[in-house]
Amino acid sequence: MKRGIALVRPPSGRLAEGLVTHIERSDVDVAQARRQHEAYRATLAEAGWQVREVAPADHCPDSVFVEDTVVVSDGLAVITRPGAPQRRPEIPGTEKAVRDAGLEVVRIEAPGTLDGGDVLHVGTTVYVGRGGRTNGAGVAQLRAHLATRGRTVIPVPLRDVLHLKSAVTALPDGTLLALPELLDATALRQPVRTVDEEAGCHVVPLGDDLVLLAASAPRTAALVADLGFTPVVVDISEYEKLEGCVTCLSVLIPGV
């Protein structure tokens, strides 16, 4: 079964130098991270996604977190302007990859900043985290771009968390899984199901009933199964040391 394209980017040899904002820095095993990335890629392929590699950016420690560089919606690729200036050199490789995939391309321009990890699609609603990496100008520009695709953008104030999708994501039926203490949950305008594991609010619907989540959230995997979905578990422990999660290691482009 072909579901679409999954963009991934190989980890930089400088991965251990990646940014850390809300957690204490710990040692990253780059060799292990590379093995975990290979397993992550294989998992996407097994789920029916055509895995395509964005050109490596070894000079950019955080470049493996490819999600932050583009937001994709219904054939439109919004090239972001990351809130951390040192991540902006990652952009050209991602732009080439989405152009090669045949997507229409627009951009977030200064003074706007936007990280893809702050953008959560739930049907035609798009929640955007307003925190340390994404500013109001970035939210406004994204709203204008996505209005061309019939999407409604709702900003969500964040607390002590890097990105919106570090605090809330959605199951295939739209059910939100969240750590409510990390964001203003009232802005979501719908009930959330609270999880009790930090990685439990990081899920990626892979199509049909498949739900990707981290091995560090076993209780959430059991919950996902109890709700009638099929959990697909991957170990991303080295990326979690850099505030990474299963969402930020790929960009899924359905139907391409």
Wavefront OBJ file of the C-alpha trace (Angstrom):
o trace
v 0.000 0.000 0.000
v 1.379 3.395 -1.013
v 0.361 6.208 1.307
v 2.594 9.036 0.118
v 6.068 10.405 0.682
v 7.854 10.557 4.021
v 10.696 13.058 4.059
v 13.536 12.298 6.470
v 17.016 13.731 6.937
v 20.028 11.758 8.173
v 21.439 12.822 11.534
v 24.414 15.150 11.502
v 27.741 14.005 12.864
v 27.375 17.032 15.154
v 24.030 15.837 16.520
v 25.305 15.890 20.102
v 25.702 19.686 19.781
v 21.976 20.121 19.110
v 19.958 22.745 20.942
v 18.501 21.969 24.368
v 16.038 24.446 25.874
v 13.809 22.981 28.581
v 15.768 19.936 29.769
v 19.279 19.340 31.071
v 21.859 18.340 28.487
v 22.994 14.719 28.540
v 25.431 12.764 26.384
v 24.147 11.699 22.968
v 25.448 8.511 21.352
v 25.571 9.531 17.693
v 26.208 5.993 16.450
v 23.154 4.756 18.342
v 21.138 7.704 17.053
v 22.005 6.687 13.504
v 20.846 3.124 14.172
v 17.621 4.419 15.653
v 17.077 6.647 12.631
v 17.524 3.708 10.275
v 14.925 1.761 12.274
v 12.580 4.763 12.206
v 12.912 4.979 8.429
v 12.290 1.252 8.060
v 9.149 1.571 10.180
v 7.766 4.278 7.902
v 8.508 2.163 4.831
v 6.821 -0.887 6.376
v 3.733 1.242 7.021
v 3.488 2.029 3.304
v 5.324 5.353 3.033
v 7.875 6.069 0.300
v 10.855 7.309 2.295
v 12.817 10.100 0.610
v 15.944 11.621 2.044
v 16.433 15.368 2.297
v 20.027 16.285 1.457
v 22.252 15.937 4.537
v 23.240 19.106 6.392
v 26.103 17.879 8.509
v 27.038 21.427 9.538
v 23.622 21.786 11.212
v 23.411 19.726 14.440
v 19.588 19.769 14.595
v 18.943 19.076 10.915
v 17.575 15.573 11.566
v 14.481 17.274 13.012
v 13.232 17.964 9.497
v 9.642 18.670 10.546
v 10.602 22.112 11.812
v 11.569 23.362 8.342
v 8.285 22.918 6.453
v 4.526 22.688 6.984
v 2.616 20.671 4.376
v -1.109 21.001 3.741
v -3.075 19.745 0.734
v -0.348 20.172 -1.876
v 1.094 23.343 -0.326
v 4.523 23.470 1.329
v 5.056 26.405 3.681
v 8.799 26.825 4.116
v 9.320 27.966 7.673
v 11.645 30.495 9.237
v 12.866 28.703 12.388
v 12.894 30.652 15.620
v 16.477 29.575 16.322
v 18.635 31.445 13.744
v 21.247 28.673 13.683
v 18.641 26.353 12.181
v 17.842 28.506 9.167
v 20.663 27.046 7.016
v 18.647 23.791 7.056
v 15.987 25.366 4.834
v 17.421 25.044 1.274
v 17.636 21.254 1.369
v 14.057 20.921 2.564
v 12.802 23.353 -0.065
v 14.446 21.333 -2.829
v 12.881 18.140 -1.492
v 9.322 19.514 -1.453
v 9.764 21.057 -4.909
v 10.977 17.684 -6.180
v 7.803 16.173 -4.674
v 5.740 18.536 -6.840
v 4.368 20.754 -4.081
v 3.521 24.445 -4.406
v 5.954 26.435 -2.257
v 5.398 29.578 -0.169
v 7.459 31.013 2.698
v 7.331 32.524 6.136
v 9.169 35.833 5.839
v 10.861 38.100 8.403
v 9.906 39.249 10.963
v 7.858 36.073 11.235
v 9.278 32.946 12.838
v 7.672 29.522 12.709
v 8.824 26.003 13.596
v 6.956 23.104 12.025
v 6.925 21.360 15.394
v 4.480 24.038 16.530
v 1.885 23.095 13.898
v -0.745 20.403 14.523
v -3.323 19.511 11.857
v -6.626 18.057 13.058
v -8.966 17.856 10.093
v -9.359 21.369 8.699
v -8.253 22.935 11.985
v -4.596 23.837 12.407
v -3.358 24.545 15.922
v -0.174 26.620 16.146
v 1.917 26.841 19.304
v 2.800 30.379 20.321
v 5.995 30.045 22.312
v 9.733 30.500 22.132
v 10.187 29.458 18.488
v 7.036 30.737 16.759
v 5.913 34.371 16.962
v 2.701 36.216 16.173
v 3.885 37.332 12.735
v 4.647 33.723 11.858
v 1.178 32.626 12.993
v -0.442 35.380 10.911
v 1.489 34.447 7.774
v 0.688 30.761 8.202
v -2.988 31.637 8.632
v -2.960 33.526 5.338
v -1.158 30.730 3.503
v -3.394 27.945 4.803
v -6.590 29.889 4.185
v -5.972 29.059 0.508
v -6.483 25.416 1.493
v -9.600 26.002 3.573
v -7.808 25.605 6.887
v -8.586 27.487 10.110
v -5.541 28.433 12.209
v -5.907 28.644 15.998
v -2.969 29.876 18.118
v -2.237 27.999 21.355
v -0.135 29.670 24.077
v 2.639 27.378 25.316
v 4.283 27.129 28.726
v 7.622 25.436 29.508
v 7.814 23.299 26.396
v 9.743 23.550 23.136
v 6.938 23.006 20.622
v 3.186 22.491 20.521
v 3.609 18.886 19.388
v 5.824 18.286 22.410
v 2.631 18.839 24.433
v -0.271 17.609 22.274
v -0.885 15.521 19.160
v -3.917 13.727 17.715
v -5.003 10.168 17.048
v -6.460 9.292 13.622
v -10.008 10.034 14.833
v -9.022 13.497 16.049
v -8.780 12.607 19.735
v -6.170 14.870 21.321
v -3.537 13.359 23.612
v -1.957 15.992 25.822
v 0.013 17.033 28.854
v -2.296 19.958 29.746
v 0.165 21.553 32.143
v 2.399 22.436 29.181
v -0.073 24.604 27.285
v -3.285 26.604 27.504
v -5.620 23.682 26.826
v -8.674 25.963 26.624
v -7.297 27.296 23.341
v -7.736 23.851 21.802
v -11.516 24.328 21.997
v -12.178 20.644 22.469
v -11.656 18.034 25.185
v -8.272 16.392 25.546
v -7.336 12.984 26.863
v -4.586 13.451 29.435
v -1.627 11.074 29.302
v 0.765 10.377 32.161
v 3.983 9.886 30.185
v 6.028 12.716 28.696
v 6.310 10.930 25.355
v 2.678 9.820 25.518
v 1.407 12.970 23.831
v 3.679 12.435 20.805
v 1.902 10.299 18.209
v 1.901 10.205 14.409
v -1.035 8.672 12.501
v 0.489 6.571 9.724
v -2.722 5.684 7.893
v -5.626 3.331 8.602
v -5.403 2.427 12.307
v -1.603 2.674 12.603
v -0.229 5.068 15.236
v 3.504 5.701 15.625
v 4.820 6.431 19.117
v 7.993 6.143 21.161
v 9.094 3.126 23.163
v 9.357 5.435 26.184
v 5.538 5.599 26.384
v 4.404 1.998 27.016
v 1.276 2.979 28.961
v 0.180 5.248 26.136
v 0.789 2.443 23.641
v -1.564 0.296 25.717
v -4.123 3.119 25.731
v -3.858 3.498 21.960
v -4.486 -0.236 21.552
v -7.419 -0.091 23.980
v -8.971 2.655 21.831
v -8.887 0.325 18.833
v -5.762 1.544 17.076
v -2.564 -0.352 16.303
v 0.485 1.104 18.080
v 3.732 1.105 16.086
v 6.585 1.566 18.546
v 10.073 2.910 17.824
v 13.026 3.628 20.089
v 14.191 7.237 19.717
v 15.908 7.618 23.091
v 18.928 9.494 21.706
v 16.670 12.103 20.098
v 14.627 12.493 23.263
v 17.826 13.751 24.907
v 17.528 16.722 22.527
v 13.793 17.302 23.101
v 12.996 15.337 19.951
v 9.984 13.099 19.460
v 8.493 10.832 16.799
v 6.767 13.734 15.048
v 9.852 15.842 14.321
v 11.926 13.197 12.532
v 9.787 13.164 9.372
v 7.373 15.118 7.200
v 4.516 13.038 5.787
v 3.077 14.093 2.440
v -0.038 11.981 1.836
v -1.194 10.969 -1.608
v 1.937 11.972 -3.522
l 1 2 3 4 5 6 7 8 9 10 11 12 13 14 15 16 17 18 19 20 21 22 23 24 25 26 27 28 29 30 31 32 33 34 35 36 37 38 39 40 41 42 43 44 45 46 47 48 49 50 51 52 53 54 55 56 57 58 59 60 61 62 63 64 65 66 67 68 69 70 71 72 73 74 75 76 77 78 79 80 81 82 83 84 85 86 87 88 89 90 91 92 93 94 95 96 97 98 99 100 101 102 103 104 105 106 107 108 109 110 111 112 113 114 115 116 117 118 119 120 121 122 123 124 125 126 127 128 129 130 131 132 133 134 135 136 137 138 139 140 141 142 143 144 145 146 147 148 149 150 151 152 153 154 155 156 157 158 159 160 161 162 163 164 165 166 167 168 169 170 171 172 173 174 175 176 177 178 179 180 181 182 183 184 185 186 187 188 189 190 191 192 193 194 195 196 197 198 199 200 201 202 203 204 205 206 207 208 209 210 211 212 213 214 215 216 217 218 219 220 221 222 223 224 225 226 227 228 229 230 231 232 233 234 235 236 237 238 239 240 241 242 243 244 245 246 247 248 249 250 251 252 253 254 255 256
